[in-house]
Amino acid sequence: MTTYIYDGLTNNIIPDEPVRKPNAVPPKTKTIKKLKDGSKPKYRKENLSERVQRIQYEVDGNVPKPPHYDNPFIVDDENFKKPPKPFNNADKSSYPSDRLQRQRLNTWELVKEDAKGDPEKMKEVRRILKDSYKTNPNILSDSELKMIGKFKSKSKAPILDNPLLIKPIVKTEPKPVEPQIPLEQIIKQNADKRLAQEQKEYEKFFGTGGITELLKPWVK
């Protein structure tokens, strides 16, 4: 679908054609739409006479529409040098078809372009951007954030384990359970070992047989 813009130099409506060369600029990149002769459109704020005509037309429907009314490059006094609103489907004033939004869309990039190399104009643009940042920082582009020192690199978020993923079940062999020995049996085993050691020491010292055998340590 072909769209059109107003050429303030020739006072004609002309096709709105992209000015970038193929593959020169990524799609959706903000660019200044130039006229067919390669020049940038001229924009300005409405003068006092035009402002009076516009207000009379908007307040009193019986007054003829001013000639400049639909020219997006002759901007309403209160709308001059304002960045476009972020598009919101529920807000018709953010639609490109809205008259004030159309003025902003057609002139804001030109305002920033004209400020390059001019400290006073650049200071004004930065002030406008800072005010917009306070209201809604998400509407500013990366280049605009850099102009006011608010740009932050968007680092990739770490990849976390997805709890919904089914992990393989690892089978583990059960460890054999050692039988529990009663305490009484443990005491008897230790006593038998101690007795056997005493008997061995006795036989080594006194020998075996005879009366010594009667006096040998024995189980009581």
C-alpha positions in Angstrom: 0.0 0.0 0.0 1.5 3.3 -1.0 1.5 6.2 1.5 2.0 9.8 0.8 3.7 12.9 2.4 3.3 16.6 1.9 6.1 18.4 0.0 6.2 21.9 1.6 8.5 23.1 -1.2 6.2 22.4 -4.1 2.9 22.3 -2.1 2.2 18.8 -3.5 1.4 15.4 -2.1 4.0 12.9 -3.2 4.5 9.2 -2.7 6.3 8.3 0.6 9.2 6.2 -0.8 12.1 4.8 1.3 15.4 6.6 0.7 17.8 3.9 1.8 19.7 1.7 -0.7 18.9 -2.0 -0.7 20.6 -3.7 2.3 22.1 -0.4 3.4 20.0 0.1 6.5 18.3 -2.7 8.5 14.5 -2.7 8.3 12.6 -0.6 10.8 15.6 1.7 11.3 14.6 5.3 11.9 15.6 7.3 8.8 14.8 10.7 7.5 12.5 10.5 4.5 13.9 12.8 1.8 12.2 14.3 -1.1 12.7 13.1 -4.7 15.4 15.6 -5.3 17.4 14.2 -2.4 16.8 17.2 -0.1 15.5 17.0 3.4 12.0 18.4 4.0 11.8 21.8 5.5 9.9 22.0 8.8 9.0 24.9 11.0 6.7 26.1 13.7 3.4 27.8 12.7 3.5 31.6 12.8 1.1 33.7 14.8 -1.3 34.2 11.9 -1.4 30.5 11.1 -1.9 29.7 14.8 -4.9 32.0 15.1 -6.4 30.5 11.9 -5.9 27.0 13.3 -7.5 27.7 16.7 -10.5 29.4 15.1 -11.0 26.4 12.8 -10.7 23.9 15.7 -13.0 25.9 18.0 -15.5 27.2 15.4 -16.5 24.6 12.8 -17.9 27.3 10.5 -14.4 28.7 9.7 -12.7 27.3 6.6 -9.7 25.0 7.2 -6.4 26.9 7.0 -4.2 26.0 4.0 -1.4 24.8 6.3 -3.5 22.7 8.5 -2.8 19.3 7.0 0.9 20.0 6.3 2.8 17.9 8.8 6.0 20.0 8.4 4.2 23.2 9.7 3.9 22.1 13.3 1.5 23.5 15.9 3.2 25.8 18.3 2.5 23.6 21.3 3.6 20.4 19.4 6.9 21.7 18.0 10.0 19.7 18.7 8.1 16.9 20.5 9.1 13.2 20.1 6.5 10.8 18.8 4.3 8.9 21.2 5.0 5.2 21.4 2.3 3.3 19.5 -0.5 2.0 21.7 -3.4 0.2 20.1 -5.8 1.6 22.8 -4.6 5.2 22.3 -5.7 6.7 19.0 -3.5 9.8 19.6 -0.5 7.5 19.0 -1.7 6.4 15.6 0.2 7.8 12.6 -3.2 9.0 11.2 -3.5 11.3 14.2 -2.7 14.9 13.1 -0.4 15.8 16.0 1.4 12.4 16.0 1.9 12.7 12.2 3.6 16.1 12.8 5.9 14.5 15.4 6.7 11.5 13.2 7.6 13.7 10.2 9.8 16.2 12.1 11.5 14.6 15.2 14.3 12.9 13.2 14.8 16.2 11.4 15.1 18.1 14.7 17.8 15.7 15.9 19.6 15.9 12.6 19.6 19.7 12.7 21.0 19.7 16.2 24.2 18.0 15.2 27.1 20.4 15.4 25.0 23.0 17.2 25.6 23.0 20.9 22.6 25.1 21.7 20.2 23.0 19.7 21.8 19.8 21.0 21.3 21.0 24.5 17.6 21.5 23.8 17.3 18.1 22.3 18.9 16.5 25.3 16.6 18.4 27.6 13.6 17.0 25.6 15.0 13.5 25.8 15.6 13.7 29.5 12.0 14.8 30.1 10.8 11.9 27.9 13.1 9.5 29.8 11.6 10.5 33.1 8.1 9.9 31.7 8.8 6.6 29.9 12.4 5.5 29.3 11.2 2.7 27.1 10.2 5.0 24.2 13.8 6.2 23.6 16.0 4.5 21.0 19.5 3.3 21.8 21.0 6.3 20.1 18.8 8.7 22.0 19.7 7.0 25.3 23.4 7.4 24.4 22.8 11.2 23.9 21.7 11.5 27.5 24.1 9.0 29.0 21.4 6.4 29.9 22.3 3.6 27.5 22.9 0.2 29.0 24.2 -2.7 27.1 21.6 -5.5 26.8 23.5 -8.6 28.0 22.1 -12.0 27.4 20.3 -13.5 30.3 21.9 -16.7 31.7 20.4 -19.9 30.5 18.7 -21.6 33.5 17.6 -25.2 33.8 14.1 -25.7 32.7 12.2 -27.5 35.5 9.7 -28.8 33.0 12.3 -30.9 31.2 12.2 -34.6 32.1 15.6 -35.7 33.2 16.7 -39.3 32.8 16.2 -41.6 35.8 19.5 -43.0 37.0 19.2 -46.4 38.7 21.3 -46.9 41.8 22.0 -50.3 43.2 20.8 -50.6 46.8 23.6 -51.1 49.3 23.5 -54.4 51.3 22.2 -53.9 54.8 24.5 -55.4 57.4 22.6 -57.4 60.0 22.3 -55.7 63.4 24.1 -57.7 66.1 22.5 -57.6 69.6 24.4 -55.7 72.2 24.5 -58.8 74.5 26.2 -60.8 71.8 28.8 -58.0 71.1 29.6 -58.0 74.9 30.0 -61.8 75.0 32.3 -61.8 71.8 34.6 -59.2 73.4 34.7 -61.1 76.7 35.6 -64.3 74.9 38.4 -62.6 73.0 39.8 -61.1 76.2 39.6 -64.5 78.0 41.4 -66.2 75.1 44.1 -63.6 75.3 44.5 -64.1 79.1 44.6 -67.9 78.7 47.3 -67.6 76.1 49.4 -65.3 78.3 48.9 -67.7 81.3 50.0 -70.8 79.3 53.0 -68.8 78.1 54.1 -68.0 81.6 53.0 -71.0 83.7 52.8 -73.8 81.0 50.0 -76.3 80.7 48.9 -79.4 82.7 48.9 -80.2 86.3 47.8 -77.8 89.0 48.4 -74.9 86.7 45.6 -76.1 84.5 43.3 -75.8 87.5 44.3 -72.2 88.1 44.1 -71.3 84.4 41.6 -68.5 83.7 38.3 -70.0 82.6 34.9 -68.9 81.7 32.9 -68.1 84.9 
